[in-house]
Amino acid sequence: MGVPVQDVRNPDLPAPRQYPLELCELAVRTYRTAEAKPVIRRMAEELGVHHEALRGWIRQAQADAGERDGLLTTEKKEELPPPLCFPRSCKRTAGLRARHDCSPLSNG
C-alpha cells in the first residue's frame, strides 16, 4: 500500500494556478477582440479550460478596464489585507467551513 501524501502547502501562499497566465491573457484577448462575441462554453471547450474559469477571467478583465461594476479591480484586490482566520473552536460554533486549517493563534 502507498503512503498517504501529506499536504505541505503554506496556507499563507495562494493556491498554484491551474492554467498558465499566458493562456488566461490569450483567452481574454481573443474574446474581447472577437467581432461577434463567442459563446463562452464553446470557447472554453476549444481552449481546454473550464467555462467558469474563462467567465471569471473575462469578468475580471472587464472590471480592470472599468467596464463592469460590482467587482474589484485586480489592483484593488492586491491592496486588501489578508482574510481573517479563526480558531477551530470558533469555526465549529459558528458553523463556518474553513478552506485551510488555522492555528489557534491566527487572528482570532
Buried (B, 14 or more C-beta within 10 A) or exposed (E): EEEEEEEEEEBEEEEEEEBEEEBBEEBBEBBEEEEEEBEBEEBBEEBEBBBEBBBEBBBBBBBBEEEBEEBEBEEEEEEEEEEEBBBEEEBEEEEEEEEEEBEEEEEB
